[in-house]
Amino acid sequence: MSKDRPEGAEPRRVLVLGATGTIGRATVRALVSRGHEVVCLVRRPADTAIPAGAVVSSRTPAGATERIVDLTDPLSLARDGVRGESFDVLVSCLASRTGLPDDAWAIDYRAQVSALHASRAAGVTHAVLLSAICVQKPILAFQHAKLAFEAVLIASGLDYTIVRPTAFFKSLSGQIDRLKRGKPFLVFGDGTLTACKPISDDDLGRYLADCLHDDERRNRVLPIGGPGEAITPKAQGERLFAMLGREPRFTHVPVVLLDVIVAVLATIGRWVPALAVKAELARIGRYYATESMLVLDPATGRYDAQATPSTGSETLFGYYARVIRGEAVAERGDHAVF
């Protein structure tokens, strides 16, 4: 028996979606380490001619099988992905690469629905879904798409585990190089408008893998964050400056500036489609600049750090230290926005 799999737990045949992202790769590593047989259904890399159905091994961790499929085509999912084989569990870390409306509904909803149908036909009885904590307050297209698929999964009759993590280390590391170049840390407002409990890829991957055998996580929607107290952007900047041995310097960007940018781009975007796209990206930016990635109390409408569960052992500031020392790279995988 694998040393990472609970005693008495049988290995499973697992279909994984979204295995080429940083969290997906961490989840596959955790599944393989627990002795599961893992088959990853992945999208064709951009600008390549690798045919659907091909078996390659370059983008997923050792020990897993990778199959190229067209996730937007139910026929390809069945023919090139499932191939008439039987599986026990579907684990989906799939997410749209941009968050734009067309991409979100194609990937976060329709591709997920198709994969759910294909995996159910293959004998899957349990689906583990990586969602996002921001769907608690849905304003953006990708949030509505994720919620729509959550509803389909819950109504499917399968056992489900829906995991809604808080912020990721990679999403909070974009300013390290900026500070190294002597520039100030950018914050919105006073830098305390939002807070989060960031979780590392590996801690989240292990949590997702453990959902296969934890009955208490069945048929539940589970918000999850990393260890420690909630962290504001101001605190992130202060700690980074301390690690670099420099005095803290901040540039404060008023939120109203984002509102103006969104309004201008949306107005001109009625006639210029490229600017309509930029307007949506600006809306996404504004959301993350003003909303905390913590559990939302529906009674008060406020974010509650104490109600946000924590897991794992890796901290954001420990990660910052490794990046500064050159021991880690703040990679973003296939996703440009998330």
The 8 nearest C-alpha neighbors of each residue, nearest first, counted from 0:
[[1, 2, 4, 34, 6, 33, 3, 9],
 [2, 0, 33, 34, 3, 4, 32, 5],
 [1, 3, 4, 0, 33, 5, 32, 34],
 [4, 2, 33, 1, 32, 5, 34, 29],
 [3, 5, 33, 1, 2, 6, 8, 34],
 [6, 4, 8, 7, 3, 212, 2, 1],
 [7, 5, 8, 4, 0, 2, 9, 1],
 [6, 8, 5, 9, 4, 0, 10, 212],
 [9, 7, 5, 6, 10, 4, 212, 0],
 [8, 10, 11, 7, 4, 35, 0, 6],
 [11, 9, 35, 34, 8, 12, 36, 33],
 [10, 12, 35, 13, 87, 36, 9, 88],
 [13, 11, 36, 86, 87, 37, 35, 88],
 [12, 14, 88, 37, 89, 11, 86, 87],
 [13, 15, 89, 38, 39, 90, 37, 88],
 [14, 16, 39, 90, 91, 89, 38, 40],
 [17, 15, 91, 93, 40, 18, 92, 39],
 [18, 16, 93, 92, 23, 19, 20, 91],
 [17, 19, 23, 24, 16, 20, 39, 15],
 [20, 18, 17, 24, 23, 58, 59, 21],
 [21, 19, 332, 23, 22, 18, 333, 24],
 [20, 22, 24, 332, 23, 25, 19, 200],
 [23, 21, 200, 25, 24, 20, 26, 204],
 [22, 24, 18, 20, 26, 25, 21, 17],
 [23, 25, 27, 18, 21, 26, 22, 19],
 [24, 26, 204, 22, 28, 201, 23, 27],
 [204, 25, 27, 23, 29, 24, 28, 22],
 [26, 28, 30, 24, 29, 25, 31, 23],
 [29, 27, 25, 31, 26, 30, 60, 32],
 [28, 30, 26, 32, 27, 205, 31, 208],
 [29, 31, 27, 33, 208, 32, 28, 35],
 [30, 32, 34, 28, 33, 35, 29, 27],
 [33, 31, 29, 34, 30, 28, 3, 1],
 [32, 34, 4, 3, 30, 1, 31, 35],
 [35, 33, 31, 1, 32, 10, 36, 30],
 [34, 36, 10, 11, 31, 30, 33, 37],
 [37, 35, 12, 13, 11, 34, 38, 31],
 [38, 36, 13, 63, 35, 12, 14, 64],
 [37, 39, 64, 14, 63, 65, 15, 13],
 [40, 38, 15, 65, 14, 64, 16, 41],
 [41, 39, 66, 16, 80, 67, 65, 15],
 [42, 40, 67, 68, 39, 66, 16, 17],
 [41, 43, 68, 67, 69, 44, 70, 40],
 [42, 44, 67, 45, 41, 49, 68, 69],
 [45, 43, 47, 42, 46, 49, 48, 41],
 [44, 46, 47, 43, 42, 48, 49, 333],
 [45, 47, 44, 48, 43, 49, 42, 50],
 [48, 46, 45, 49, 44, 43, 50, 42],
 [47, 49, 50, 46, 43, 44, 45, 51],
 [50, 48, 47, 43, 51, 53, 67, 44],
 [51, 49, 53, 48, 52, 67, 43, 68],
 [50, 52, 68, 67, 53, 79, 49, 69],
 [53, 51, 79, 67, 66, 68, 50, 54],
 [52, 54, 67, 51, 66, 50, 55, 49],
 [53, 55, 66, 65, 52, 67, 56, 64],
 [56, 54, 65, 57, 53, 66, 64, 67],
 [57, 55, 65, 58, 59, 64, 54, 61],
 [56, 58, 59, 55, 60, 65, 61, 19],
 [59, 57, 19, 56, 60, 55, 65, 18],
 [58, 60, 57, 19, 24, 56, 18, 61],
 [61, 59, 28, 63, 62, 24, 27, 58],
 [62, 60, 63, 59, 56, 28, 31, 64],
 [61, 63, 31, 60, 64, 37, 36, 28],
 [62, 64, 37, 61, 38, 60, 65, 59],
 [65, 63, 38, 39, 37, 66, 56, 62],
 [64, 66, 39, 55, 54, 56, 38, 40],
 [67, 65, 54, 40, 53, 52, 39, 80],
 [66, 68, 51, 52, 41, 53, 43, 42],
 [69, 67, 51, 42, 70, 75, 79, 52],
 [68, 70, 71, 72, 75, 42, 76, 51],
 [69, 71, 72, 110, 68, 76, 42, 73],
 [70, 72, 110, 69, 73, 105, 109, 106],
 [73, 71, 75, 74, 69, 70, 76, 110],
 [74, 72, 76, 75, 113, 77, 71, 70],
 [75, 73, 77, 72, 76, 78, 79, 69],
 [76, 74, 78, 79, 72, 77, 73, 69],
 [77, 75, 80, 73, 74, 79, 78, 68],
 [76, 78, 81, 74, 75, 80, 82, 79],
 [79, 77, 82, 75, 76, 80, 74, 81],
 [80, 78, 52, 75, 76, 68, 82, 77],
 [79, 81, 76, 77, 82, 78, 40, 68],
 [80, 82, 77, 83, 84, 78, 79, 76],
 [83, 81, 78, 84, 80, 79, 77, 76],
 [82, 84, 81, 85, 121, 77, 78, 80],
 [85, 83, 82, 81, 121, 86, 122, 80],
 [84, 86, 121, 122, 83, 87, 123, 12],
 [87, 85, 12, 123, 122, 121, 13, 88],
 [86, 88, 123, 12, 11, 13, 124, 122],
 [89, 87, 13, 125, 123, 126, 86, 124],
 [88, 90, 126, 14, 13, 15, 127, 91],
 [91, 89, 127, 15, 126, 128, 14, 16],
 [92, 90, 16, 128, 93, 15, 129, 17],
 [91, 93, 17, 129, 23, 16, 128, 94],
 [92, 94, 17, 91, 16, 95, 107, 129],
 [95, 93, 107, 96, 106, 92, 17, 103],
 [94, 96, 103, 106, 98, 97, 102, 107],
 [95, 97, 334, 335, 98, 94, 336, 333],
 [98, 96, 99, 336, 95, 335, 102, 334],
 [97, 99, 141, 103, 95, 96, 102, 100],
 [98, 100, 97, 102, 103, 101, 279, 141],
 [101, 99, 103, 140, 102, 104, 141, 98],
 [102, 100, 104, 103, 99, 105, 98, 140],
 [103, 101, 105, 99, 100, 104, 95, 106],
 [104, 102, 141, 100, 107, 95, 98, 106],
 [103, 105, 108, 144, 101, 107, 106, 102],
 [104, 106, 109, 102, 103, 108, 110, 101],
 [107, 105, 110, 103, 95, 108, 104, 109],
 [108, 106, 103, 145, 94, 104, 144, 95],
 [107, 109, 104, 148, 111, 144, 106, 110],
 [110, 108, 112, 105, 111, 106, 104, 113],
 [111, 109, 106, 71, 113, 112, 70, 108],
 [110, 112, 114, 108, 109, 113, 115, 107],
 [113, 111, 115, 109, 114, 110, 108, 116],
 [114, 112, 110, 116, 115, 111, 73, 109],
 [115, 113, 111, 117, 112, 116, 118, 110],
 [114, 116, 112, 118, 113, 117, 119, 111],
 [115, 117, 119, 113, 114, 118, 120, 112],
 [118, 116, 114, 120, 119, 115, 77, 113],
 [119, 117, 121, 115, 120, 123, 116, 114],
 [118, 120, 123, 116, 121, 122, 117, 115],
 [119, 121, 117, 118, 122, 116, 123, 85],
 [122, 120, 85, 118, 119, 86, 123, 84],
 [121, 123, 119, 120, 86, 85, 87, 124],
 [124, 122, 87, 119, 88, 86, 118, 121],
 [123, 125, 157, 87, 158, 88, 122, 119],
 [124, 126, 158, 88, 159, 157, 123, 89],
 [127, 125, 89, 159, 88, 90, 128, 160],
 [128, 126, 90, 160, 159, 161, 89, 91],
 [129, 127, 161, 91, 130, 90, 162, 160],
 [128, 130, 92, 162, 91, 161, 163, 127],
 [129, 131, 163, 162, 128, 161, 145, 132],
 [132, 130, 163, 133, 164, 134, 129, 165],
 [131, 133, 163, 134, 164, 165, 135, 222],
 [132, 134, 135, 131, 136, 292, 137, 142],
 [135, 133, 137, 142, 136, 132, 131, 146],
 [134, 136, 133, 137, 132, 295, 294, 131],
 [137, 135, 134, 133, 138, 295, 142, 132],
 [138, 136, 134, 142, 139, 135, 143, 133],
 [137, 139, 136, 142, 140, 143, 134, 286],
 [138, 140, 142, 141, 137, 143, 283, 282],
 [141, 139, 100, 143, 142, 144, 103, 99],
 [140, 142, 103, 144, 98, 143, 139, 145],
 [143, 141, 134, 145, 137, 139, 144, 140],
 [142, 144, 146, 140, 141, 145, 137, 147],
 [145, 143, 141, 147, 108, 142, 146, 104],
 [146, 144, 142, 148, 147, 143, 107, 141],
 [147, 145, 149, 143, 148, 144, 142, 150],
 [146, 148, 144, 150, 145, 149, 143, 151],
 [147, 149, 151, 150, 108, 145, 146, 152],
 [148, 150, 146, 152, 147, 151, 153, 145],
 [149, 151, 153, 147, 148, 152, 154, 146],
 [152, 150, 148, 154, 149, 153, 155, 147],
 [153, 151, 155, 149, 154, 150, 148, 159],
 [152, 154, 150, 151, 155, 149, 159, 156],
 [153, 155, 151, 152, 156, 150, 157, 149],
 [156, 154, 152, 157, 153, 151, 158, 150],
 [155, 157, 154, 158, 153, 152, 159, 124],
 [158, 156, 124, 155, 125, 159, 126, 152],
 [157, 159, 125, 218, 124, 217, 126, 156],
 [160, 158, 218, 126, 125, 217, 127, 157],
 [159, 161, 127, 217, 218, 219, 216, 128],
 [162, 160, 220, 128, 221, 127, 129, 219],
 [161, 163, 221, 129, 130, 222, 220, 128],
 [164, 162, 131, 222, 132, 130, 221, 223],
 [165, 163, 223, 131, 132, 222, 224, 162],
 [164, 166, 292, 224, 132, 197, 196, 223],
 [167, 165, 197, 292, 195, 198, 196, 164],
 [168, 166, 197, 198, 170, 169, 199, 165],
 [167, 169, 171, 170, 199, 315, 197, 172],
 [168, 170, 172, 167, 171, 329, 331, 330],
 [171, 169, 167, 168, 172, 337, 173, 166],
 [172, 170, 168, 169, 173, 167, 166, 174],
 [173, 171, 169, 174, 170, 175, 168, 329],
 [172, 174, 175, 171, 170, 176, 169, 329],
 [173, 175, 177, 176, 172, 178, 184, 171],
 [176, 174, 178, 177, 173, 172, 179, 239],
 [177, 175, 179, 178, 174, 180, 173, 172],
 [176, 178, 174, 180, 175, 179, 182, 181],
 [177, 179, 182, 181, 180, 175, 176, 183],
 [178, 180, 176, 181, 177, 175, 182, 243],
 [181, 179, 178, 177, 182, 176, 175, 183],
 [182, 180, 178, 179, 183, 177, 245, 176],
 [181, 183, 178, 177, 180, 184, 179, 248],
 [184, 182, 248, 249, 250, 178, 185, 181],
 [183, 185, 249, 236, 250, 248, 186, 178],
 [186, 184, 250, 249, 251, 183, 187, 252],
 [187, 185, 190, 251, 252, 250, 188, 232],
 [188, 186, 252, 190, 251, 253, 254, 189],
 [187, 189, 253, 190, 251, 252, 254, 186],
 [188, 190, 191, 187, 251, 186, 192, 233],
 [191, 189, 233, 186, 232, 188, 187, 192],
 [190, 192, 193, 231, 189, 233, 232, 194],
 [193, 191, 190, 289, 188, 189, 194, 187],
 [194, 192, 291, 191, 290, 231, 289, 195],
 [193, 195, 231, 291, 230, 229, 292, 232],
 [196, 194, 292, 229, 230, 293, 197, 291],
 [195, 197, 229, 224, 225, 165, 230, 166],
 [198, 196, 166, 167, 225, 224, 165, 195],
 [197, 199, 225, 167, 224, 168, 166, 203],
 [200, 198, 202, 201, 168, 167, 203, 313],
 [199, 201, 22, 203, 202, 25, 204, 21],
 [200, 202, 204, 25, 203, 199, 205, 26],
 [203, 201, 311, 205, 199, 204, 200, 206],
 [202, 204, 206, 200, 201, 205, 199, 207],
 [26, 205, 203, 201, 25, 207, 206, 202],
 [204, 206, 208, 202, 29, 203, 207, 201],
 [207, 205, 203, 209, 204, 208, 202, 210],
 [206, 208, 204, 210, 209, 205, 203, 26],
 [209, 207, 205, 210, 30, 206, 29, 211],
 [208, 210, 206, 211, 207, 212, 205, 213],
 [209, 211, 213, 207, 208, 212, 216, 206],
 [212, 210, 209, 208, 213, 207, 88, 127],
 [211, 213, 210, 209, 214, 8, 5, 208],
 [214, 212, 210, 215, 216, 211, 209, 217],
 [213, 215, 217, 216, 212, 210, 211, 218],
 [216, 214, 213, 217, 219, 218, 210, 212],
 [215, 217, 214, 213, 219, 160, 210, 218],
 [216, 218, 214, 160, 219, 215, 159, 158],
 [219, 217, 159, 160, 158, 216, 220, 153],
 [220, 218, 160, 217, 216, 221, 161, 159],
 [219, 221, 161, 162, 160, 222, 218, 163],
 [220, 222, 162, 163, 161, 219, 223, 160],
 [223, 221, 163, 164, 162, 132, 308, 220],
 [224, 222, 164, 308, 309, 163, 221, 165],
 [225, 223, 309, 196, 165, 198, 164, 197],
 [224, 226, 198, 309, 310, 197, 196, 311],
 [227, 225, 309, 310, 311, 312, 314, 224],
 [228, 226, 229, 225, 196, 309, 314, 230],
 [227, 229, 230, 196, 226, 304, 195, 305],
 [228, 230, 196, 195, 194, 304, 227, 231],
 [229, 231, 194, 195, 234, 196, 228, 232],
 [230, 232, 194, 234, 233, 191, 193, 235],
 [233, 231, 235, 190, 234, 236, 191, 186],
 [234, 232, 190, 236, 231, 235, 191, 237],
 [233, 235, 237, 231, 232, 236, 238, 230],
 [236, 234, 232, 233, 238, 237, 239, 231],
 [237, 235, 239, 233, 234, 238, 184, 240],
 [236, 238, 234, 240, 239, 235, 247, 233],
 [237, 239, 241, 235, 240, 236, 234, 242],
 [238, 240, 242, 236, 241, 237, 235, 243],
 [239, 241, 243, 245, 237, 242, 238, 247],
 [240, 242, 244, 238, 243, 239, 245, 237],
 [243, 241, 239, 240, 244, 238, 320, 245],
 [242, 244, 240, 241, 245, 239, 179, 323],
 [245, 243, 241, 242, 240, 246, 239, 247],
 [246, 244, 240, 243, 241, 247, 242, 248],
 [245, 247, 240, 248, 244, 241, 237, 243],
 [248, 246, 240, 237, 245, 249, 236, 183],
 [249, 247, 183, 184, 246, 250, 182, 240],
 [250, 248, 184, 183, 185, 251, 247, 186],
 [249, 251, 185, 183, 184, 186, 252, 248],
 [252, 250, 186, 187, 188, 185, 249, 253],
 [251, 253, 187, 188, 186, 254, 250, 185],
 [254, 252, 188, 255, 256, 187, 251, 257],
 [255, 253, 256, 257, 187, 188, 252, 258],
 [254, 256, 258, 257, 253, 259, 252, 260],
 [257, 255, 259, 254, 258, 253, 260, 252],
 [258, 256, 260, 254, 255, 259, 261, 285],
 [259, 257, 255, 261, 256, 260, 262, 254],
 [258, 260, 262, 256, 257, 261, 263, 255],
 [259, 261, 257, 263, 258, 262, 264, 256],
 [262, 260, 258, 278, 264, 259, 263, 281],
 [261, 263, 259, 265, 260, 264, 266, 258],
 [264, 262, 266, 260, 265, 261, 259, 267],
 [263, 265, 278, 261, 267, 266, 262, 274],
 [266, 264, 268, 262, 278, 263, 275, 267],
 [267, 265, 263, 268, 264, 269, 262, 270],
 [266, 268, 264, 269, 265, 270, 271, 263],
 [269, 267, 275, 271, 274, 265, 270, 266],
 [270, 268, 267, 266, 271, 265, 275, 272],
 [269, 271, 268, 267, 272, 266, 275, 274],
 [270, 272, 268, 273, 274, 269, 267, 275],
 [273, 271, 275, 274, 268, 270, 276, 269],
 [274, 272, 276, 275, 271, 277, 268, 278],
 [273, 275, 268, 277, 276, 272, 271, 264],
 [274, 276, 268, 278, 272, 277, 273, 265],
 [277, 275, 274, 273, 279, 278, 280, 272],
 [276, 278, 274, 280, 275, 279, 281, 273],
 [277, 279, 275, 281, 264, 261, 265, 276],
 [280, 278, 282, 276, 281, 277, 283, 275],
 [279, 281, 277, 283, 282, 278, 284, 276],
 [280, 282, 284, 278, 279, 283, 261, 277],
 [283, 281, 279, 285, 280, 284, 286, 278],
 [282, 284, 280, 286, 281, 285, 279, 287],
 [285, 283, 281, 282, 287, 286, 288, 280],
 [284, 286, 288, 282, 283, 287, 281, 289],
 [287, 285, 283, 288, 289, 284, 290, 282],
 [286, 288, 284, 290, 289, 285, 283, 291],
 [289, 287, 285, 286, 284, 290, 187, 193],
 [288, 290, 286, 287, 193, 192, 285, 291],
 [291, 289, 287, 193, 286, 288, 292, 192],
 [292, 290, 193, 194, 293, 195, 302, 289],
 [291, 293, 195, 165, 166, 132, 133, 194],
 [294, 292, 291, 302, 195, 307, 304, 303],
 [293, 295, 307, 303, 302, 306, 296, 304],
 [296, 294, 302, 301, 297, 303, 293, 300],
 [295, 297, 300, 301, 298, 299, 302, 294],
 [298, 296, 300, 299, 295, 301, 302, 135],
 [297, 299, 296, 300, 301, 295, 302, 303],
 [300, 298, 301, 296, 297, 295, 302, 303],
 [299, 301, 297, 296, 298, 295, 302, 303],
 [302, 300, 299, 296, 295, 303, 297, 298],
 [301, 303, 295, 294, 293, 296, 304, 291],
 [304, 302, 306, 305, 294, 295, 293, 301],
 [303, 305, 307, 306, 293, 229, 302, 294],
 [304, 306, 307, 303, 308, 228, 294, 229],
 [307, 305, 303, 304, 308, 294, 293, 296],
 [306, 308, 304, 294, 305, 293, 223, 309],
 [309, 307, 223, 224, 306, 222, 310, 305],
 [310, 308, 224, 225, 226, 223, 307, 311],
 [311, 309, 225, 226, 224, 308, 312, 223],
 [310, 312, 202, 225, 226, 313, 309, 203],
 [311, 313, 226, 314, 310, 202, 225, 199],
 [312, 314, 311, 199, 315, 317, 202, 226],
 [315, 313, 317, 316, 318, 226, 312, 225],
 [314, 316, 318, 317, 168, 319, 197, 313],
 [315, 317, 319, 318, 314, 320, 238, 235],
 [318, 316, 320, 314, 315, 319, 321, 313],
 [317, 319, 315, 321, 316, 320, 322, 314],
 [320, 318, 316, 322, 317, 321, 323, 315],
 [319, 321, 317, 323, 318, 322, 324, 316],
 [322, 320, 326, 324, 318, 327, 319, 323],
 [323, 321, 327, 325, 319, 324, 320, 326],
 [322, 324, 320, 325, 321, 319, 326, 175],
 [325, 323, 321, 322, 326, 320, 327, 319],
 [324, 326, 322, 323, 327, 321, 328, 320],
 [325, 327, 321, 324, 322, 328, 323, 320],
 [328, 326, 322, 321, 325, 329, 318, 324],
 [327, 329, 330, 322, 326, 325, 321, 169],
 [330, 328, 169, 172, 327, 331, 322, 173],
 [331, 329, 328, 332, 169, 21, 327, 172],
 [330, 332, 334, 169, 333, 21, 329, 335],
 [333, 331, 20, 21, 334, 330, 19, 335],
 [334, 332, 20, 331, 335, 96, 19, 21],
 [335, 333, 96, 332, 336, 337, 331, 97],
 [334, 336, 96, 337, 97, 333, 331, 332],
 [335, 337, 97, 334, 96, 98, 280, 170],
 [336, 334, 335, 170, 96, 97, 331, 98]]
